[in-house]
Structures are given as C-alpha cells and as structure tokens.
Amino acid sequence: MRKNGLIPVYILKILSQTDASHRLTQKDLLQLLHEKYDVKISRGTLGSYLHELRQAHYISGERGIYRNRDLSDEEIRIVIDSVLFGHLLPQDQAKALIGKLQSLGSLALERKVRAIHELPDINHNNNEHLYEIMEALDEAIENHKRVRITSCRYGIDKQLHETSTRIVDPYYIVSDLSRFYLICHNDGSDDLGNRRLDRMAKVEILEEGYVSIRTLSSYAHGFDLGDYMREHIYMFAGESETCQLKIVKDHIGDFIDWYGTSFHVMEEDEEYVLISAKINTQALYYWVLQYGEMVEVLSPLSLREKVKAGLTRMLARYQA
C-alpha cells in the first residue's frame, strides 16, 4: 500500500492522545507527519484529509484539532481503577489491560496515571487460565450446554492445585466483590450454586444440553438476577428466607450498603428499627457476625441459634 493511502491512519494515530482540552494545530500535524512517518504534504492536502475525517465524525475542531472519543478520560479512569484495585485478573493480565485502557485516553490521562508503574501489592488472583475459562463458559451459556469443571485450590506452597471435577449447568457469569462467579446448577441438586472462576483449573463443554433454570422448584416462575445478587451477598448458595432484624437506626445505612432498599420497616423507636427482608441466611450469618454490635437476628429462629452458637465458640477461643 502506498504511504499516502495511510495518511488518514497516521493522522488519527497522532491525534490519539488529544481531546477538546488538548488540541493540535494543522502546523503541528504537518510537522509530526514528517517526523513520525516521513510524510510531506501541503496544508491544502492536509485540510482535505481533515475534512473527510470530520465528516466521518472521527475528529473535531477547526483551529485546534482533536480526536473524538467513545469514552471520556473520566470513564476510562474508572475502569482502570477497577482493574488496578480489584482481584479479577492475574497481575500480568491486569497490567496489560491497564496499558490498553491508557491508550484509549488523552495525553492528559496518561499524565494522571503515570504514577502507576507497578500494580500495588493487592491480592490479584493467580489463575493464568481465567480468560480461556471465561470464554468456554460464555460459549456453553450461549449454546445451552453443560460443562465439566475441574476445580483447584491453593496449597501451602502458594500454588493452585487441581482437586475435583463436577458437571454443572451454567447460567450466568457475574462479578461480586472483585471476583468472577458462575451461577450454575450442580448436577443432582435442586438449587443453584455459585462457583468462583479463579478456582477453576479447566472447563470442558459437553454435548449434553443444560437443564433449564425453570425446572428448579425455587425458580419455576422465573429468575431475577438482580434479586438473586441482592439476596446472596458473599455469593453463598442456597435458598433465601424472610428474616427479621433489629438494627440500630443510625446503622441502617450499613444494611442498605449490602442489601439495598428492598426491605420492609415493621417497627421503629428512637434507637432501633425492626425490618423484614428476604435474604440468603448463610450469607446473613456472616454479615451479622461482621456487624454484630449493631444488629440482632429475631427470625428465623434457626439462624438466631446459629449466630448464638458461633459467638459462643468465638468467645471460648478468646477466654482460653
């Protein structure tokens, strides 16, 4: 291909780090085309190329020219931070993704995140097969196929080791607390399970079609992913129950942070509020232990007794 045929590409590459606040003049573009790509053209020829790129909505500006963007620097920075401080990807993959995201922004964004030379010492997962695992699960979900999952877990050598295999029906991949999970049906069960993708060593797509989620008794009338995620904080599996909690009024915001506003206020006084909400009881057990000073479980009685037993065991360890 003749070099002149690539001039629009060269222009867009040069403008890749510009925005409405950081523009280049036509004089700048002519100089950079010569310096970077050994291309010499007249100001009139450049003007023709710029006109075509404006018409195609790739660029904007007359006296100062800049690249139009699908994402603002602020939006790109939010995504970069979610990768930087999350646990979703192995460290090398996270660094590569951050580099790609930076290239989508302006030069101003590059300056803002220049301090990111190394990922912080955060517990990024160590599963280098995460992308291929996710791709296989996406394909299985799209084609309604069962999968055989080989699980893994850390040993004292700090490495992942394969443990067991299980056949599941995959329905959704979700992100919760900076981890990817597969919402699935375990073969032989009548309920849903949640499996961390970074605890999967490999995934094999089977020829057999998966069991519809509507065949499970709890979801015969449909499945609402939003309700499921709200009820299952920490991504514990199992059914949800209507629970009654007595919470210090000043801390109702802590409950809303985790469970949202889908609860019913039954009673209240100056200090406490009594609420009712449908929640996964296994997850609620650990939430109550975390916020024990400001919440009391009133029902179901089985959960109340479980909390009492757990607190008794904890107290015994500290009294020894």
C-alpha positions as CSV (number, residue, x, y, z in Angstrom):
1,M,0.0,0.0,0.0
2,R,1.3,3.5,-0.9
3,K,2.3,5.5,2.1
4,N,-0.1,8.3,1.1
5,G,-3.0,5.8,1.4
6,L,-2.2,5.6,5.1
7,I,-2.2,9.3,5.8
8,P,-5.7,9.2,7.5
9,V,-4.5,6.4,9.7
10,Y,-1.3,8.4,10.6
11,I,-3.4,11.5,11.4
12,L,-5.7,9.5,13.8
13,K,-2.6,7.9,15.4
14,I,-1.1,11.3,16.0
15,L,-4.4,12.6,17.4
16,S,-4.9,9.5,19.6
17,Q,-4.0,11.3,22.8
18,T,-5.8,14.6,22.1
19,D,-9.1,15.8,23.4
20,A,-11.2,19.0,23.5
21,S,-8.8,20.5,26.1
22,H,-5.6,19.3,24.4
23,R,-5.6,20.1,20.6
24,L,-3.1,20.1,17.8
25,T,-2.9,22.7,15.0
26,Q,-2.5,21.9,11.3
27,K,1.1,23.1,11.6
28,D,1.6,20.6,14.4
29,L,0.1,17.8,12.3
30,L,2.3,18.6,9.3
31,Q,5.4,18.5,11.4
32,L,4.5,15.3,13.2
33,L,3.5,13.6,9.9
34,H,7.0,14.4,8.6
35,E,8.9,13.4,11.9
36,K,7.0,10.2,12.7
37,Y,6.1,8.8,9.2
38,D,8.3,10.7,6.7
39,V,5.2,12.1,5.0
40,K,5.3,15.5,3.4
41,I,2.1,17.1,2.2
42,S,0.8,20.6,1.7
43,R,-1.5,22.4,4.1
44,G,-4.3,22.2,1.5
45,T,-3.9,18.4,1.1
46,L,-4.0,18.0,4.9
47,G,-7.1,20.1,5.0
48,S,-8.8,17.7,2.6
49,Y,-8.0,14.7,4.8
50,L,-9.2,16.6,7.9
51,H,-12.5,17.4,6.2
52,E,-13.1,13.8,5.4
53,L,-12.3,12.7,8.9
54,R,-14.6,15.4,10.3
55,Q,-17.4,14.2,8.0
56,A,-16.9,10.7,9.3
57,H,-17.0,12.1,13.0
58,Y,-13.5,10.8,13.8
59,I,-12.2,14.3,14.7
60,S,-13.5,17.7,15.7
61,G,-12.1,21.3,15.8
62,E,-11.0,23.8,13.2
63,R,-8.2,25.9,14.6
64,G,-7.3,23.2,17.1
65,I,-8.0,19.6,16.1
66,Y,-8.7,16.7,18.4
67,R,-9.9,13.1,18.3
68,N,-13.5,12.2,19.1
69,R,-13.8,9.6,21.8
70,D,-16.4,7.0,22.7
71,L,-15.2,7.1,26.3
72,S,-14.2,10.2,28.3
73,D,-10.9,10.2,30.3
74,E,-13.0,10.1,33.5
75,E,-14.8,6.9,32.3
76,I,-11.6,5.3,31.3
77,R,-10.0,6.2,34.7
78,I,-12.9,4.5,36.5
79,V,-12.3,1.3,34.5
80,I,-8.5,1.5,35.1
81,D,-9.1,1.9,38.9
82,S,-11.5,-1.1,38.9
83,V,-8.8,-3.3,37.3
84,L,-6.0,-1.8,39.4
85,F,-7.6,-2.3,42.8
86,G,-9.7,-5.4,42.0
87,H,-8.9,-9.1,42.2
88,L,-10.4,-10.1,38.9
89,L,-7.3,-10.7,36.8
90,P,-3.8,-12.1,37.4
91,Q,-1.3,-9.3,37.8
92,D,0.3,-9.6,34.3
93,Q,-3.0,-9.6,32.6
94,A,-4.2,-6.7,34.7
95,K,-1.1,-4.7,33.8
96,A,-1.6,-5.4,30.1
97,L,-5.2,-4.4,30.2
98,I,-4.4,-1.1,32.0
99,G,-1.9,-0.3,29.2
100,K,-4.6,-0.8,26.6
101,L,-7.1,1.3,28.5
102,Q,-4.5,4.1,28.9
103,S,-4.0,4.1,25.1
104,L,-7.7,4.9,24.7
105,G,-7.4,8.2,26.6
106,S,-5.8,11.5,26.0
107,L,-2.2,12.6,26.9
108,A,-3.7,14.3,30.0
109,L,-5.0,10.9,31.2
110,E,-1.6,9.3,30.7
111,R,0.0,12.0,32.9
112,K,-2.6,11.5,35.6
113,V,-1.9,7.7,35.8
114,R,1.8,7.9,35.1
115,A,2.4,7.0,38.8
116,I,1.1,3.5,38.0
117,H,4.4,1.8,37.2
118,E,3.7,-1.3,39.2
119,L,0.4,-2.7,40.4
120,P,0.0,-2.3,44.1
121,D,0.6,-5.3,46.3
122,I,-3.0,-6.3,46.2
123,N,-4.1,-9.9,46.2
124,H,-4.7,-10.3,42.4
125,N,-5.7,-13.9,41.6
126,N,-3.0,-16.3,40.3
127,N,-5.1,-18.2,37.8
128,E,-3.4,-17.6,34.4
129,H,-6.2,-19.5,32.6
130,L,-9.0,-17.1,33.6
131,Y,-9.6,-15.7,30.1
132,E,-10.0,-19.2,28.5
133,I,-12.2,-20.4,31.3
134,M,-14.5,-17.4,30.9
135,E,-14.5,-17.9,27.1
136,A,-15.5,-21.5,27.5
137,L,-18.3,-20.7,29.9
138,D,-19.6,-17.9,27.7
139,E,-19.8,-20.4,24.8
140,A,-21.5,-23.0,26.9
141,I,-24.1,-20.5,28.2
142,E,-24.7,-19.2,24.7
143,N,-25.3,-22.7,23.3
144,H,-27.2,-24.1,26.4
145,K,-24.6,-26.8,27.1
146,R,-23.5,-28.5,30.3
147,V,-19.9,-28.2,31.4
148,R,-17.4,-30.3,33.4
149,I,-15.5,-28.1,35.7
150,T,-12.1,-29.1,37.2
151,S,-11.7,-27.2,40.5
152,C,-8.5,-26.0,42.1
153,R,-7.4,-24.5,45.4
154,Y,-4.2,-23.1,47.0
155,G,-1.8,-25.4,48.8
156,I,0.7,-24.3,51.4
157,D,3.2,-23.9,48.5
158,K,1.1,-20.9,47.5
159,Q,0.3,-22.5,44.2
160,L,-3.1,-23.7,42.7
161,H,-3.6,-27.4,42.6
162,E,-6.4,-29.4,40.9
163,T,-8.8,-31.0,43.3
164,S,-12.2,-32.4,42.0
165,T,-14.5,-32.3,38.9
166,R,-18.2,-31.7,38.7
167,I,-20.8,-31.4,36.0
168,V,-22.9,-28.2,36.2
169,D,-25.5,-26.3,34.1
170,P,-24.0,-22.8,33.6
171,Y,-26.4,-19.8,33.5
172,Y,-24.7,-16.5,34.4
173,I,-21.2,-15.1,34.9
174,V,-21.3,-12.2,37.5
175,S,-18.8,-10.1,39.3
176,D,-19.2,-9.6,43.0
177,L,-16.7,-8.1,45.5
178,S,-14.0,-8.1,42.7
179,R,-14.4,-11.8,41.9
180,F,-16.0,-13.5,39.0
181,Y,-18.6,-16.2,39.8
182,L,-20.6,-18.7,37.8
183,I,-24.2,-19.1,38.8
184,C,-25.0,-22.6,38.0
185,H,-27.0,-25.7,38.8
186,N,-25.0,-28.6,40.3
187,D,-25.9,-32.0,38.8
188,G,-28.1,-33.9,41.2
189,S,-29.2,-30.8,43.2
190,D,-32.5,-28.8,43.1
191,D,-30.9,-25.4,43.8
192,L,-28.3,-23.0,42.4
193,G,-24.7,-22.8,43.3
194,N,-22.0,-20.1,42.9
195,R,-18.5,-21.0,41.8
196,R,-15.5,-18.7,41.6
197,L,-13.9,-18.7,38.2
198,D,-10.4,-18.2,39.6
199,R,-10.9,-21.5,41.4
200,M,-11.4,-23.4,38.2
201,A,-8.5,-25.2,36.6
202,K,-10.3,-26.0,33.3
203,V,-13.7,-26.2,31.8
204,E,-14.9,-28.8,29.3
205,I,-18.0,-28.1,27.2
206,L,-20.2,-31.3,27.0
207,E,-22.5,-32.3,24.1
208,E,-25.4,-32.6,26.5
209,G,-27.8,-29.6,26.8
210,Y,-28.1,-28.0,30.2
211,V,-31.2,-28.2,32.5
212,S,-33.3,-25.1,32.2
213,I,-33.3,-22.9,35.3
214,R,-37.1,-23.0,35.4
215,T,-37.0,-26.7,36.2
216,L,-35.7,-25.9,39.6
217,S,-38.5,-25.6,42.1
218,S,-37.3,-22.3,43.5
219,Y,-37.3,-20.7,40.1
220,A,-40.3,-22.3,38.4
221,H,-41.9,-18.9,38.0
222,G,-38.8,-17.2,36.7
223,F,-35.4,-16.0,37.8
224,D,-34.4,-12.4,38.6
225,L,-30.7,-11.9,38.6
226,G,-30.9,-8.5,40.4
227,D,-32.9,-10.1,43.3
228,Y,-30.5,-13.1,43.4
229,M,-27.4,-10.9,43.7
230,R,-29.1,-8.7,46.4
231,E,-30.1,-11.7,48.5
232,H,-26.8,-13.6,48.1
233,I,-24.0,-11.3,49.3
234,Y,-20.7,-13.1,49.6
235,M,-22.1,-15.3,46.9
236,F,-23.2,-18.1,49.2
237,A,-25.6,-20.6,47.6
238,G,-28.8,-21.9,49.0
239,E,-32.4,-20.6,49.3
240,S,-33.4,-17.3,50.7
241,E,-35.8,-16.8,53.6
242,T,-37.8,-13.9,55.1
243,C,-35.7,-12.7,58.0
244,Q,-36.5,-10.2,60.7
245,L,-33.6,-8.0,62.1
246,K,-33.4,-5.4,64.8
247,I,-30.9,-2.7,63.8
248,V,-29.6,0.4,65.4
249,K,-31.2,3.2,63.4
250,D,-28.0,5.1,62.9
251,H,-26.6,2.0,61.1
252,I,-29.4,1.2,58.7
253,G,-27.1,2.6,56.0
254,D,-24.7,-0.3,56.6
255,F,-27.6,-2.7,55.8
256,I,-28.5,-0.7,52.7
257,D,-24.9,-0.8,51.5
258,W,-25.0,-4.5,51.3
259,Y,-28.7,-5.4,50.7
260,G,-30.2,-2.4,49.1
261,T,-33.6,-0.9,49.9
262,S,-35.8,-3.9,49.3
263,F,-36.9,-4.3,52.9
264,H,-40.0,-3.6,55.0
265,V,-39.9,-1.5,58.1
266,M,-42.1,-3.2,60.7
267,E,-41.5,-1.1,63.8
268,E,-39.2,1.7,65.0
269,D,-38.4,3.8,68.0
270,E,-35.8,6.4,68.8
271,E,-32.9,3.9,68.8
272,Y,-33.9,0.8,66.8
273,V,-35.7,-0.2,63.7
274,L,-37.3,-3.6,63.1
275,I,-37.1,-4.7,59.5
276,S,-38.1,-7.7,57.4
277,A,-36.3,-8.8,54.2
278,K,-35.8,-11.8,52.0
279,I,-32.1,-12.8,52.4
280,N,-29.9,-15.8,52.0
281,T,-29.4,-17.0,55.6
282,Q,-25.9,-18.4,55.1
283,A,-24.7,-15.1,53.9
284,L,-26.7,-13.2,56.5
285,Y,-25.0,-15.3,59.2
286,Y,-21.5,-13.9,58.3
287,W,-22.9,-10.4,57.8
288,V,-24.3,-10.4,61.3
289,L,-21.0,-11.6,62.7
290,Q,-19.4,-8.7,60.9
291,Y,-21.9,-6.1,62.2
292,G,-22.8,-7.8,65.4
293,E,-22.6,-4.7,67.6
294,M,-25.5,-3.0,65.8
295,V,-27.8,-5.9,64.6
296,E,-29.8,-8.7,66.2
297,V,-31.4,-11.6,64.4
298,L,-35.0,-12.1,65.5
299,S,-36.1,-14.7,63.0
300,P,-35.8,-17.3,61.6
301,L,-35.1,-19.0,65.0
302,S,-32.6,-21.4,63.4
303,L,-30.4,-18.5,62.2
304,R,-30.7,-16.8,65.6
305,E,-29.5,-20.0,67.3
306,K,-26.7,-20.5,64.7
307,V,-25.4,-16.9,65.5
308,K,-25.5,-17.6,69.2
309,A,-23.6,-20.9,68.8
310,G,-21.0,-19.2,66.6
311,L,-20.5,-16.3,69.0
312,T,-20.1,-18.8,71.9
313,R,-17.4,-20.7,70.0
314,M,-15.6,-17.4,69.2
315,L,-15.8,-16.2,72.8
316,A,-14.4,-19.5,74.1
317,R,-11.3,-19.1,71.9
318,Y,-10.6,-15.7,73.4
319,Q,-11.2,-16.9,77.0
320,A,-8.8,-19.8,76.7
